[in-house]
Amino acid sequence: MPQLFINADQLESLLIKAKGASQDTAKQVIDKALELKGLSLEETAILIQNDSAEVIQRLFTAARQIKEKIYGQRLVLFAPLYIANYCSNNCLYCGFRKSNQQLQRVALSMDEIAAEVATLEREGHKRLLMLCGENHEGSSLDYFVQAIETAYSVKTEHGGDIRRINVEIAPLSVKEFQRLKSAKIGTYLLFQETYDPVTYKKMHPSGPKADYENRLFGMHRAMEAGIDDVGIGALFGLRDWRFEVLAMLAHSLELEKTFGVGPHTISVPRLQPTKNTPLANQPPAPVSDNDFKRLVAIIRLAVPYTGMILSTRESTSLRNEIFGLGISQISAGSRTNPGGYQSNRQEQPESEQFSLHDDRSLLEVVKDITKMGFYPSFCTACYRLGRTGHEFMEYAKPGEIQSYCLPNAILTFQEYLTYYGDDEAKNLGRQVIDQQLKGIKTDILRHKTAKKLDELAQGKTDLYF
């Protein structure tokens, strides 16, 4: 195993030292972040420790500016698809933990997975995040790969299909990661949960996941196997958020130093209540809504090129507040229980991994964010054209990725509206698309996009640059 790149004592020392930084110093760090080159651990610690109202307001303003420069006002939409909840781990915060005897254990058949996917396609989804518990008998790698192949094979009316499947499963060996890559996955996601080894040991008393170092170096093995789009994250609420944010940045910097490319995404899940899981109902290190907004903004300044994912764990009102602070991908119409899209979620709380607080359907989310000035995107072009890893970052870091993202967002949004939108969504979308079309910088690309919009109107689907 390589040398550990997370030194908890060193990170704590940086946080202690940063307490002495002045407001002027914090403002200088924020100004530097606007150059879109990211921040060091020391600089990030200064923003983490400065809780002056003036600095926080300046932080939020900068986060909005950086989000706009890199990603514009687009929000990429996806749905999680849980296919099995068998698990060999005993994570204290998770409803899927092995010792939860009241959980209804499920491993969907391929026919059931196909039915779930068809339901999602008929709502308009094009991107999935597939997940399952860690159990070699109930949900093996063979089973998971077959499930991916099944999901990609499902076709419904109006060109309904899944065009990108990101995955979140337990860390694998390099050889196993190579097999996973061959299944044509998009991004591989793996959350360390907590980067503090002491807290990690308490939270994971038994099972394969109890091995802190194996999980910590999971992304190294994935990238060694050729998976160049990876996503990291921490479960906020297990340890002080200030430490976790700094540790996530250390992880990001380690991947960039070792492989020349940092994480494609960073997720910010916050611990939420879970049926029959006492620790989830009383988080050891609760994160207030205000601090949650701060940590999102700080991450956006520290790692400007990385997509940020916000799930339906959070309430509708809080999600709406946070979108502009740096979020670029959101889930919508989610279920966290296997088979949940085919059943009534309210009737099956015993099979969920965690509680959800945004119950809006995909259509409702699309309309709400459009009213807020954002524009929905279902784009999968970069993954399908090989703009991943180093090539993606070459466009993302200077903000040039928008030359692809904006036209593709317009085209995928129009396709969604044509086949899945109601009259209100179509009226709202028409205004947004007309406005965004004017925002395309070059005449040539604007005309090409307009031509593809005409092709969509004639019944074509799946058009992109």
Secondary structure, 3 states (H helix, E strand, C coil): CCCCCCCHHHHHHHHHHHCCCCHHHHHHHHHHHCCCCCCCHHHHHHHHHCCCHHHHHHHHHHHHHHHHHHHCCEEEEEEEEEEECCCCCCCCCCCCCCCCCCCCCCECCHHHHHHHHHHHHHHCCCEEEEEECCECCCECHHHHHHHHHHHHHCCECCCECCCEEEEECCCCCHHHHHHHHHCCCCCEECCCECCCHHHHHHHCCCCHHHCHHHHHCHHHHHHHCCCCCEEEEECECCCCHHHHHHHHHHHHHHHHHHHCCCCCEEECCECCCCCCCHHHHCCCCCCCHHHHHHHHHHHHHHCCCCEEEECCCCCHHHHHHHHHHCCCEEECCCCCCCCHHHCCHHHCHHHCCCCCCCCCCHHHHHHHHHHCCCEEECCCHHHHHCCCHHHHHHHHCCCCCHHHHHHHHHHHHHHHHHHHCCHHHHHHHHHHHHHHHHCCCCHHHHHHHHHHHHHHHCCCCCCCC
